[in-house]
Amino acid sequence: MASQQLFDSYPPFPDIPTANVPSFSLARLASSDEAYKKKLFETCRSTGFFLLQMDEHEDHGILSDIDGMYEGMREVFDLSNDEKRLYAQDASKGNFTGWKDVGIMKVDGGAPDRCEFYALVQDDIMGNVAPRSHPKAIEFKRPTAASFLRRAHDIINLILSIIDSELGLPPGSLASRLRLDQPSGTLLRLIRYAPQPSADRRTSLLSHTDMGAITFLCSVLGGLQILTPGGDPADEKAWRYIRPVPNCAVINIGDALVEWSGGILRSNMHRVTYAPGEQADCVRYSMAYLVRGNKSVNMKRFQSPLIRTAAEDGDTEMDIPCEQWELQKSTALTAGADCAKSRGGRALKSIAVA
């Protein structure tokens, strides 16, 4: 999601087949339209991806925050690699914040990735921990980043409240595990994809599901693709671009919500490849708000008449803190494991009628 003005500064997305991703109005989701909210829940259960539409009068300033972060993003990635290395991530020590150079991770088939990250920790930006050091371009944008996080988090809480209701949970159940003022592994990831050689265009970021709870993605150029539900990841025809739309965020469900809902919500495979058409010759920037559970919350399923228990499924309850679960997932992801399938999408548990 970004403003129309930012979209107008790039070539248009071409007329090609795209993924069937439903679009929902933020204003209508905040209304009393229960049938519309149920459609949102079914989308979260069946595909796990949707567009969230915010008109100019509805955005509460979030579009200005996003455009401001895009300015800072360009500045930080334009720094020399020597300067960016001063803020480098160290995945071997579980540190996934700061700068990641191109080629550190692998894509499907083992080739080096073609994306550059600069990840900010929500706890740092919101003052939950002592401030971390960043390049001046990032330090200058701290107030903008904090404003974006507060506004995006409010929007996500609205979505979670709808999911609470449809899962038969008390109001605020999901939001209680994703509090803004409590320590978490939540990241604001700034991403840069350089144009690829015309004779060697391929996947830039490997196919995966998001290990967190929910993702709020802002993008202007094409490149994000999702796997058609039921499709074979090895079949290129099963991958479809999501068309970026001005004033719309891409929202997707992550693995944590799949776990907490007992497999009802769906975390769908996706990847990033080169942008289509004339957009392929442009530098692609995106910003992903990767919302993860608070570190101390448990990964056990929520209890509801509509959610099957682990015992009913013949499984062992995942009785570990979210922080430990995420570390296990991060380690597996870095090694190229545990990211090769979509998860969830089962029906709600039937309630027996006396």
Beta strands, then each sheet from edge to edge (+ up, - down):
strand 1: 23-25
strand 2: 49-53
strand 3: 98-100
strand 4: 116-121
strand 5: 187-193
strand 6: 205-208
strand 7: 214-219
strand 8: 224-227
strand 9: 239-241
strand 10: 248-253
strand 11: 270-272
strand 12: 284-291
sheet 1: 1+ 2+ 10- 7+ 12- 5+ 4- 3+
sheet 2: 6+ 11- 8+ 9-
end
